[in-house]
Amino acid sequence: MKTRRWLIGILGLFLVFLSIWQIQSAARGLKFVRASSEGVPMLFIGPAEAMEGSRPLVLVGHGFAGSGTVMRGFAYTFAHAGYVVALWDFHGHGSNPNPMPANILSGSLVPAAEAALAEAQRLGLADTRRVAILGHSMGSGVALTFGQQHPETAATIAVSPIGTSVTPELPHNLLLMAGSLEPNFASSAEKRLAEAGGSGGDPAKGTGRKLVIVKNVEHISILFSAQAHNTALEWLDATFGSQPGAAPYTDRRIIWFGLGILGTLLASATLLPRAAMTAPERGMTRPLWWRSLALVGGALIATLVLWAAGLVGLNLSSLLGLRVGGYLIFWFALAGIAGLLLLRGRLSLPSRREILSGLLIFAALWLGVGLLGDVVWLPWLLIPKRLALWPLGSLAVLPWCLVVGEASRQASGWGRLGWWLFHSVLLFATLTLAIRLTPELGFLALILPVFPIVLFLQTIPNLPQKGAWPFALSGALFVSWMLLAVFPLQ
């Protein structure tokens, strides 16, 4: 049995190193230039041999709770095809410490794109007389506004567009894309196309209009879709012509990232030390219905208490200075405290081995999921304003993770997966209720599909562990870090 565990662990480590190598190989032949202007961190990516001012510039803006990092699939596709690409973090997002504007539909985010254009011109990185802009979701509103305020923009690409109106004249060469699994954004794209005068026109003359529904993707997965990348590139080539030295490229980094996560889970579940239940825990049992009720009751109590607090004037969308993320941190704290009271169990303090197991599982997830994905999906290293909130966030999330750990610790490996499913459904249902009760939390709906994945990542390394504390400690540290990495500063 030990030999088998070691072989699985070594396989996991091999997958992690293979993933790192393959993700890094996507950058071969490209040049990266980092810059900052007006407080906006930027990254310019282009062909290594020809980034001297003669190539068209493509500005690429991310969506809510995103960053320039998550848009690298488009950037790599364009850069390998001979374009210079500008990525940046909007105010409040990623490594940008400036607060996010309250009204993102007012054009308040457009100056970030203008700053990127000005910085590219100052550095002489591209031909800024030939400019295109692409934006996703929130960033699509920036792209559509930019393309109209700057009519010299040759092409505008809106991915999962929001409700920013356009005209039959502007922006030039308008390409709209939405996923087949995001009907609301597909409907918005159809409205924008109707405003623009319908499909047709000639991209060579700047009059092109087109809508593409990308198959089998939703609001997040469209960013990693080869169809979406290639459709956007074809639109740019139709506008500017194929670029010299263009090389075929398909962005598969998300696949290698997935294999790296699999390797992390295999290695951490087999190679990390295992903690046993303490003596008091062995004698403490609760019926299944009681444990389930504690979770459901805690989740509902937290949702209703925060809703009531909103009715008396508490701004739920900007708690702790985080847009939506602060709400989640408070929700976990209230749900956890209520769940522990409903569970009415006698909790023991964690042993040294349980603390060590929890910390090591967190470290494995931090490295193998977070740091590995630092160039694939979000900036993982927290800037000081975010890092300062991490101890408080971890302490707030801990009670809920402890309730889940206590409820599921009596289960076997497969049983723990059943609790993961129950936990995921419960979070999805109660947070959907929270959105219905408090519409200003609506952005949370875009993130809800990610929660089951995050919970699964945290569950697998804990399958061999006994007791609630390894699960609680690793979960609190990892989930709070992720919340602080993702959600915008308000």
C-alpha positions in Angstrom: 0.0 0.0 0.0 2.8 2.4 0.9 4.6 1.7 -2.4 1.4 2.4 -4.3 1.0 5.7 -2.5 4.5 6.7 -3.3 4.1 5.9 -7.0 0.9 7.9 -7.2 2.6 10.8 -5.4 5.6 10.7 -7.7 3.2 10.6 -10.7 1.6 13.7 -9.3 4.9 15.6 -9.0 5.8 14.6 -12.5 2.5 16.1 -13.8 3.2 19.3 -11.9 6.6 19.7 -13.4 5.3 18.8 -16.9 2.6 21.4 -16.5 5.1 24.1 -15.6 7.3 23.3 -18.6 4.4 23.3 -21.0 2.8 26.5 -19.7 6.2 28.3 -19.9 6.8 27.0 -23.4 3.8 29.0 -24.7 5.8 32.2 -24.2 8.7 31.1 -26.5 9.4 33.5 -29.3 7.6 36.3 -27.5 8.9 39.5 -25.8 7.4 40.8 -22.5 7.6 44.5 -21.4 6.2 45.5 -18.0 5.2 49.1 -17.4 3.0 51.3 -15.2 1.2 54.5 -16.0 -1.2 56.5 -13.8 -1.2 53.7 -11.3 -2.3 51.1 -13.9 0.1 48.0 -14.1 0.5 46.9 -17.8 2.1 44.1 -19.7 3.0 44.4 -23.4 3.5 41.1 -25.3 4.7 40.8 -28.9 7.0 39.0 -31.3 10.5 38.9 -29.9 12.1 39.7 -33.2 9.9 42.6 -34.3 8.6 44.6 -31.3 9.9 47.9 -32.5 6.9 50.0 -33.4 5.9 48.6 -36.8 3.2 46.2 -35.6 -0.5 47.0 -35.0 -1.4 47.3 -31.3 -4.3 45.3 -29.8 -5.6 46.6 -26.4 -7.1 43.8 -24.3 -9.3 44.5 -21.3 -10.6 42.0 -18.8 -14.0 41.6 -17.0 -15.2 42.0 -13.5 -13.1 40.1 -10.9 -10.6 39.3 -13.6 -7.2 40.7 -14.5 -4.8 41.0 -17.5 -3.6 37.5 -16.6 -6.9 35.8 -17.5 -6.8 37.4 -21.0 -3.4 35.9 -21.9 -5.0 33.3 -24.1 -6.1 36.0 -26.5 -2.8 37.9 -26.0 -0.6 34.9 -26.9 -2.7 34.0 -29.9 -2.4 37.6 -31.2 1.3 38.0 -30.3 2.3 34.7 -32.1 0.4 36.0 -35.1 2.5 39.1 -35.2 0.6 41.7 -33.2 1.7 43.7 -30.1 -0.8 43.3 -27.3 -1.4 45.5 -24.2 -2.8 43.9 -21.1 -3.6 45.8 -17.9 -5.5 45.5 -14.6 -8.4 47.8 -14.2 -8.7 49.9 -11.0 -9.3 47.6 -8.0 -8.4 44.4 -9.9 -5.4 42.2 -9.7 -2.3 44.2 -8.8 -3.9 47.6 -9.3 -4.3 49.1 -5.8 -6.6 52.0 -6.9 -10.3 51.5 -5.8 -12.7 50.3 -8.4 -15.2 53.1 -9.6 -18.7 52.7 -8.2 -20.3 52.9 -11.7 -18.5 50.9 -14.3 -21.0 51.7 -17.0 -20.2 55.4 -16.9 -17.0 55.2 -18.9 -14.9 55.5 -15.8 -12.7 52.6 -16.8 -11.9 53.9 -20.3 -8.9 55.9 -19.1 -7.0 52.7 -18.3 -7.2 51.7 -21.9 -6.1 55.2 -23.0 -3.2 55.0 -20.6 -2.1 51.7 -22.1 -2.3 53.2 -25.6 -0.3 56.2 -24.5 2.4 54.1 -22.8 2.8 51.9 -25.9 3.3 55.0 -27.9 5.8 56.4 -25.4 7.8 53.2 -25.4 7.7 52.8 -29.1 6.4 49.3 -28.9 3.8 49.3 -31.7 2.4 51.4 -34.5 -0.2 53.3 -32.5 -1.8 54.6 -35.7 -3.2 51.0 -36.2 -5.1 50.1 -33.1 -7.8 47.6 -32.2 -9.4 46.9 -28.8 -10.9 43.7 -27.3 -12.8 43.5 -24.0 -14.6 40.8 -22.1 -17.8 41.4 -20.1 -17.1 44.6 -18.1 -14.1 45.1 -20.4 -16.5 44.9 -23.4 -18.2 48.1 -22.2 -14.8 49.7 -22.2 -14.0 48.4 -25.7 -17.3 49.6 -27.1 -17.0 53.0 -25.5 -13.3 53.4 -26.5 -14.1 52.4 -30.1 -16.7 55.2 -30.3 -14.7 57.9 -28.4 -11.6 57.1 -30.5 -13.0 56.7 -34.1 -9.5 56.0 -35.4 -9.7 52.6 -33.7 -9.7 50.2 -36.6 -11.5 47.2 -35.0 -13.5 46.6 -31.8 -14.1 43.1 -30.4 -16.7 42.7 -27.6 -16.6 39.3 -25.9 -19.7 38.5 -23.7 -20.9 42.1 -24.2 -22.8 44.1 -21.6 -25.4 46.8 -22.3 -23.2 49.6 -23.8 -25.0 51.0 -26.9 -23.4 51.4 -30.3 -24.3 53.1 -33.6 -24.4 52.0 -37.2 -21.2 54.2 -37.8 -19.2 53.4 -34.6 -17.2 51.5 -33.5 -15.5 50.5 -36.8 -15.3 46.8 -37.6 -17.4 45.5 -34.7 -17.1 41.8 -33.8 -19.4 40.5 -31.1 -18.9 37.1 -29.5 -20.9 35.3 -26.7 -21.0 31.7 -25.5 -23.8 29.4 -26.3 -24.1 28.7 -22.5 -24.5 32.3 -21.5 -27.9 33.3 -23.0 -28.1 36.7 -21.3 -24.9 37.8 -22.9 -25.8 36.3 -26.2 -29.0 38.3 -26.1 -27.0 41.5 -25.3 -24.8 40.7 -28.3 -27.8 40.4 -30.6 -29.0 43.8 -29.4 -25.7 45.4 -30.0 -25.6 43.9 -33.5 -29.1 45.3 -34.2 -27.9 48.8 -33.0 -24.9 48.5 -35.3 -27.1 47.9 -38.3 -26.9 44.1 -38.5 -24.4 41.7 -40.0 -22.4 42.6 -43.1 -20.1 45.4 -44.2 -16.4 45.1 -45.3 -13.7 44.9 -42.7 -11.2 46.3 -45.2 -13.3 49.5 -45.3 -14.0 49.6 -41.6 -17.7 48.8 -41.9 -17.6 45.2 -40.9 -20.3 43.9 -38.4 -20.5 40.3 -37.2 -21.9 38.2 -34.4 -20.4 34.8 -33.5 -21.9 32.4 -30.9 -19.1 30.3 -29.5 -20.1 26.7 -29.0 -20.3 25.0 -25.6 -18.8 27.7 -23.5 -20.1 30.1 -20.8 -18.9 33.4 -19.3 -15.5 32.2 -18.1 -14.7 29.3 -20.3 -15.1 31.5 -23.4 -11.8 33.1 -22.4 -10.0 29.8 -23.0 -11.9 28.8 -26.2 -9.7 28.2 -29.3 -12.8 29.1 -31.4 -13.0 32.5 -29.6 -9.3 33.1 -30.0 -9.2 32.2 -33.7 -12.4 34.1 -34.5 -10.9 37.3 -33.0 -7.6 36.8 -34.8 -9.3 36.3 -38.1 -11.2 39.6 -37.5 -7.9 41.4 -36.9 -6.3 39.9 -40.0 -9.3 41.0 -42.0 -8.8 44.5 -40.7 -5.0 44.9 -40.8 -3.9 42.0 -43.1 -1.8 39.0 -42.0 1.3 40.1 -40.2 4.9 39.2 -41.2 6.2 36.2 -39.4 2.8 35.0 -38.1 3.1 31.6 -36.5 0.2 29.2 -35.9 -0.6 28.9 -32.2 -3.3 27.2 -30.1 -3.5 28.2 -26.5 -3.6 24.9 -24.5 -2.3 26.4 -21.2 -5.6 25.8 -19.4 -5.3 22.1 -20.2 -1.8 21.9 -18.8 -2.9 23.9 -15.8 -5.6 21.3 -15.2 -3.0 18.5 -15.4 -0.9 20.5 -12.9 -3.8 20.7 -10.5 -4.4 17.0 -10.9 -0.8 16.4 -10.1 -1.0 18.6 -7.0 -4.1 16.8 -5.8 -2.4 13.4 -6.3 0.8 14.4 -4.6 -0.8 16.1 -1.7 -3.3 13.4 -1.0 -0.7 10.7 -0.9 2.6 12.2 0.2 1.5 14.6 3.0 1.4 13.4 6.6 -2.0 12.2 7.9 -3.6 13.4 11.1 -5.8 11.1 13.2 -8.9 12.2 15.2 -8.3 13.2 18.8 -9.9 11.1 21.5 -12.8 13.4 22.2 -13.7 13.5 18.5 -13.8 9.7 18.3 -16.6 9.6 20.8 -18.6 12.6 19.3 -21.1 11.6 16.7 -24.2 13.2 15.4 -26.9 11.8 13.1 -26.7 12.6 9.4 -29.9 14.7 9.5 -28.5 16.8 12.4 -25.2 17.5 10.6 -27.0 18.4 7.4 -29.4 20.7 9.3 -26.5 22.5 10.9 -25.1 23.4 7.5 -28.4 24.4 6.0 -29.4 26.3 9.0 -26.1 28.2 9.2 -26.2 29.1 5.5 -29.8 30.4 5.7 -29.2 32.3 8.9 -26.2 34.1 7.4 -28.1 35.0 4.3 -31.1 36.4 6.1 -29.1 38.3 8.7 -27.0 40.0 6.1 -30.1 40.8 4.1 -31.7 42.4 7.1 -28.5 44.3 7.7 -28.7 45.6 4.1 -32.3 46.8 4.8 -31.2 49.0 7.6 -28.5 50.6 5.5 -25.4 48.4 5.5 -23.7 48.5 2.1 -23.3 44.7 1.5 -21.5 45.1 -1.9 -18.4 46.8 -0.4 -17.8 45.2 3.0 -14.1 45.3 4.0 -13.4 47.4 1.0 -14.0 44.5 -1.4 -16.6 44.6 -4.1 -18.8 41.5 -3.3 -15.9 39.6 -1.8 -16.3 41.3 1.6 -19.9 40.0 1.6 -18.7 36.5 1.1 -16.2 36.8 4.0 -18.9 38.0 6.4 -21.2 35.3 5.1 -18.8 32.5 5.9 -18.2 33.9 9.4 -21.9 34.2 10.2 -22.8 30.9 8.6 -20.0 29.1 10.4 -20.8 30.5 13.9 -24.5 29.7 13.4 -23.7 26.2 12.1 -21.4 25.5 15.1 -24.2 26.5 17.5 -26.7 24.3 15.7 -24.2 21.4 15.6 -23.9 21.7 19.4 -20.7 19.6 19.4 -17.9 19.6 21.9 -14.9 20.8 19.8 -11.4 19.9 20.7 -8.4 22.1 20.1 -6.3 20.9 17.1 -3.2 18.8 17.8 0.2 19.7 16.5 -0.1 17.1 13.8 -3.5 18.4 12.7 -2.1 21.9 12.5 0.9 20.7 10.5 -1.4 18.7 8.1 -3.7 21.7 7.6 -0.7 24.0 6.9 0.9 21.6 4.5 -2.3 21.1 2.5 -2.7 24.8 2.2 0.9 25.2 1.1 0.4 22.5 -1.6 -2.8 24.2 -2.8 -1.1 27.6 -2.7 1.7 26.4 -4.9 0.1 23.9 -7.1 -3.2 25.7 -7.8 -2.4 29.3 -7.1 1.2 30.0 -8.0 1.0 27.5 -11.0 -2.0 29.5 -12.3 -0.3 32.9 -11.8 0.3 33.2 -15.5 -2.9 31.5 -16.6 -5.9 32.9 -14.7 -5.2 35.5 -12.0 -2.3 37.3 -10.2 -1.8 35.0 -7.1 0.7 37.1 -5.2 -1.4 39.5 -3.2 -0.5 43.2 -3.2 -0.1 44.7 0.3 -3.7 46.1 0.5 -5.0 42.6 -0.1 -2.5 40.8 1.9 -3.3 42.9 5.0 -6.9 41.5 4.9 -5.8 37.8 4.7 -5.5 37.1 8.5 -8.9 38.6 9.1 -10.4 36.8 6.1 -8.9 33.4 7.2 -10.3 33.9 10.7 -13.7 34.7 9.3 -13.8 31.7 7.0 -12.5 29.3 9.6 -15.9 28.7 11.4 -17.7 27.6 8.3 -14.8 25.3 7.2 -14.9 23.9 10.7 -18.6 23.2 10.5 -18.2 21.4 7.2 -15.2 19.5 8.6 -17.2 18.4 11.6 -20.2 17.4 9.5 -18.1 15.3 7.1 -15.3 13.9 9.2 -17.2 10.7 10.0 -17.5 9.9 6.3 -15.3 7.7 4.2 -13.5 8.9 1.1 -16.5 8.5 -1.2 -18.7 9.9 1.6 -16.5 13.0 1.7 -17.2 13.5 -2.0 -20.9 13.3 -1.2 -20.5 16.1 1.4 -18.6 18.1 -1.2 -21.5 17.8 -3.6 -24.0 18.7 -0.8 -21.8 21.7 0.2 -21.6 22.9 -3.3 -25.3 22.8 -3.9 -26.0 24.5 -0.6 -23.6 27.4 -1.3 -25.0 27.8 -4.8 -28.6 27.8 -3.6 -28.1 30.1 -0.6 -25.9 32.6 -2.5 -28.4 32.6 -5.3 -31.1 33.5 -2.7 -28.7 36.3 -1.5 -28.5 37.7 -5.0 -32.3 37.6 -5.3 -32.7 39.4 -2.0 -29.9 41.9 -2.6 -29.6 42.7 -6.4 -26.4 44.7 -6.0 -24.7 41.4 -5.3 -25.5 40.4 -8.9 -21.9 40.2 -10.0 -21.6 37.2 -7.6 -23.7 35.2 -10.1 -20.7 35.2 -12.6 -18.5 33.6 -9.9 -20.9 31.0 -8.5 -19.9 28.2 -11.0 -16.4 28.4 -9.7 -17.3 27.6 -6.1 -17.8 23.8 -6.7 -14.3 23.7 -8.3 -12.6 25.5 -5.5 -14.4 23.3 -2.9 -13.4 20.2 -4.8 -9.7 21.3 -4.9 -9.8 21.7 -1.2 -11.6 18.4 -0.5 -9.3 16.0 -2.4 -6.1 16.5 -0.4 -8.1 16.2 2.8 -9.6 12.8 1.9 -7.0 10.8 3.8 -7.2 13.1 6.9 -9.1 12.3 10.0 -10.8 14.9 12.1 -12.1 18.4 11.2 -9.1 20.6 11.8 -6.9 19.8 8.8 -9.9 20.5 6.5 -10.8 23.6 8.4 -7.4 25.2 8.6 -6.4 24.5 5.0 -9.8 25.6 3.7 -9.9 28.8 5.7 -6.4 29.8 4.5 -6.9 28.8 0.9 -10.5 30.1 0.4 -9.8 33.5 2.0 -6.6 33.9 -0.1 -8.6 33.1 -3.3 -11.4 35.6 -2.4 -8.8 38.3 -1.8 -7.0 37.5 -5.0 -10.2 37.6 -7.1 -12.5 40.3 -6.0 -12.0 44.0 -6.7 -10.9 46.6 -4.2 -13.8 49.1 -3.7 
